């Protein structure tokens, strides 16, 4: 391998490290957020925490209430896809209502 290619590969590796966010580095998130319905592709659900949106792969029907405050834990699901694309895809591991 030439030194030119080594430099290119090293640069790409550094770019990848620099582009990571705190959620991308952690496979699990624990947040308090608000459930929100988005009218796209027939309707999608997301949970908003601060300025970050999480799109649950499956949100239990008991929690599909627009404006509901919840506390949730979830695993990031970067290997899955979505038609909605309204937030970071997550698999909910636990969820509860905040009244």
C-alpha positions as CSV (number, residue, x, y, z in Angstrom):
1,X,0.0,0.0,0.0
2,X,1.4,3.4,-1.0
3,X,1.8,6.2,1.5
4,X,-0.8,8.2,-0.4
5,X,-3.5,5.5,0.3
6,X,-2.4,5.2,3.9
7,X,-3.0,9.0,4.3
8,X,-6.4,8.7,2.6
9,X,-7.5,5.8,4.8
10,X,-6.2,7.6,8.0
11,X,-8.1,10.7,7.0
12,X,-11.4,8.8,6.4
13,X,-11.0,7.1,9.8
14,X,-10.6,10.4,11.5
15,X,-13.6,11.8,9.8
16,X,-15.7,8.9,11.0
17,X,-14.6,9.4,14.6
18,X,-15.3,13.1,14.5
19,X,-18.8,12.7,13.1
20,X,-20.1,10.5,16.0
21,X,-22.7,12.0,18.3
22,X,-23.2,11.0,21.9
23,X,-26.2,8.8,21.0
24,X,-24.3,7.1,18.2
25,X,-21.6,6.1,20.6
26,X,-24.0,4.7,23.1
27,X,-26.2,1.8,22.0
28,X,-28.8,2.6,24.7
29,X,-30.6,5.9,25.6
30,X,-32.7,6.9,28.6
31,X,-34.8,10.0,28.2
32,X,-37.9,11.9,29.1
33,X,-39.8,13.0,26.1
34,X,-43.2,13.8,24.5
35,X,-44.9,11.4,22.2
36,X,-45.9,13.1,18.9
37,X,-47.9,12.0,15.9
38,X,-46.5,13.0,12.5
39,X,-48.8,12.9,9.4
40,X,-46.4,11.4,7.0
41,X,-46.6,8.1,5.1
42,X,-50.0,7.4,6.7
43,X,-48.9,8.5,10.1
44,X,-45.9,7.9,12.3
45,X,-45.0,8.2,15.9
46,X,-42.0,9.8,17.4
47,X,-40.8,10.8,20.9
48,X,-39.1,14.2,21.2
49,X,-36.5,14.9,23.8
50,X,-35.1,18.5,23.7
51,X,-34.4,19.0,20.0
52,X,-33.9,15.3,19.3
53,X,-36.5,13.0,17.8
54,X,-36.6,9.2,18.3
55,X,-38.7,7.0,16.1
56,X,-39.8,3.8,17.9
57,X,-39.7,0.7,15.7
58,X,-42.8,-0.3,17.6
59,X,-44.7,2.0,20.0
60,X,-47.2,0.2,22.2
61,X,-50.7,1.4,21.4
62,X,-51.2,2.4,25.0
63,X,-48.6,5.1,24.5
64,X,-49.8,6.4,21.1
65,X,-51.3,9.6,22.5
66,X,-50.1,12.9,20.9
67,X,-48.6,15.1,23.6
68,X,-48.1,12.3,26.2
69,X,-45.1,12.8,28.4
70,X,-43.1,9.6,28.9
71,X,-39.9,8.3,30.4
72,X,-38.3,5.7,28.2
73,X,-35.3,3.5,27.6
74,X,-34.4,2.3,24.2
75,X,-31.7,0.7,22.1
76,X,-30.5,2.4,19.0
77,X,-31.5,0.5,15.8
78,X,-29.1,1.7,13.2
79,X,-29.5,-1.5,11.1
80,X,-33.2,-0.9,10.6
81,X,-35.0,1.3,8.1
82,X,-38.1,3.4,8.1
83,X,-40.5,5.0,5.5
84,X,-41.2,7.8,8.0
85,X,-37.7,9.0,8.7
86,X,-38.9,11.3,11.5
87,X,-36.1,10.5,14.0
88,X,-33.4,8.2,15.1
89,X,-34.7,4.7,15.0
90,X,-34.9,3.0,18.4
91,X,-36.3,-0.2,20.0
92,X,-38.1,0.7,23.2
93,X,-36.9,-1.5,26.1
94,X,-39.1,0.2,28.8
95,X,-41.6,3.1,28.8
96,X,-43.8,4.8,31.4
97,X,-46.2,7.7,31.6
98,X,-45.3,10.9,33.4
99,X,-48.4,12.7,34.7
